[in-house]
Amino acid sequence: MIQKISAPVSVQTVFDHRKRTVSPRQIFWDGRIFRIAQVGLHHTFREGRTLFHIFSVVSQNLSFRLRLDTDSLFWTLEEISDGLAD
């Protein structure tokens, strides 16, 4: 089931200067740590002058959609899914 969240989260990331990539590694949300096993899709979009990065990631049996605001550098958890039908 996909659940809309829109909650602030802390995200640990890694920047690889050779590949010039940024990858989320852990999500700290609601007192729990979710280790990211795989980064799926990544895309960007703009709202006005603000650039947002969207990451779809998987942690064990949950999927997350994360949004990074490049103006404030704040992360938001937009969606969470357990992969089951609604």
C-alpha positions in Angstrom: 0.0 0.0 0.0 1.3 3.4 -0.9 0.9 6.0 1.8 1.5 9.8 1.3 3.6 11.1 4.2 5.2 14.6 3.7 7.3 14.4 6.8 10.8 15.9 7.4 13.5 13.3 7.7 17.2 13.1 8.1 19.1 11.4 5.3 22.7 10.2 5.4 24.2 10.5 1.9 27.5 9.7 0.1 29.1 11.8 -2.6 31.4 10.0 -5.0 33.7 12.6 -6.6 34.9 10.1 -9.3 31.4 9.3 -10.5 30.0 12.7 -9.5 27.0 11.1 -7.9 25.1 11.6 -4.6 23.4 8.5 -3.1 21.2 8.4 0.0 22.4 5.6 2.3 20.2 5.8 5.4 16.9 7.4 6.4 16.3 8.5 10.0 12.5 8.8 10.5 10.2 8.4 13.4 13.0 7.2 15.7 14.0 4.4 13.4 16.9 4.0 11.0 16.2 2.5 7.5 19.3 1.4 5.6 18.9 1.9 1.9 19.6 -1.3 -0.1 19.0 0.2 -3.6 18.5 3.6 -5.2 16.0 3.3 -8.0 14.9 6.3 -10.0 16.3 9.8 -9.5 15.0 12.9 -11.2 14.8 16.7 -10.7 12.2 19.4 -11.2 11.8 23.1 -10.5 9.2 25.0 -8.7 10.0 28.6 -9.5 13.7 29.0 -8.9 14.0 26.1 -6.5 15.4 22.8 -7.8 14.2 19.6 -6.2 15.8 16.2 -6.4 13.5 13.1 -6.1 14.9 9.7 -5.1 13.0 6.4 -5.1 14.8 4.0 -2.7 14.3 0.6 -1.3 15.0 -0.5 2.3 14.5 -4.2 3.0 10.7 -4.6 2.6 9.8 -0.9 2.2 10.0 1.7 -0.6 10.4 5.4 0.0 10.2 8.5 -2.2 12.5 11.3 -0.9 12.6 14.9 -1.9 15.7 17.1 -1.4 15.1 20.9 -1.5 18.3 22.4 -2.9 17.6 25.9 -1.5 17.2 24.7 2.2 19.0 21.3 1.9 16.0 19.8 3.8 14.8 16.3 3.1 11.1 15.3 3.0 9.7 11.8 3.0 6.9 12.0 0.5 5.7 8.4 0.2 6.2 5.0 1.7 5.1 1.7 0.3 5.2 -1.9 1.6 4.6 -3.3 -2.0 1.3 -4.8 -1.2 -2.0 -3.9 -3.0 -4.2 -1.3 -1.5 
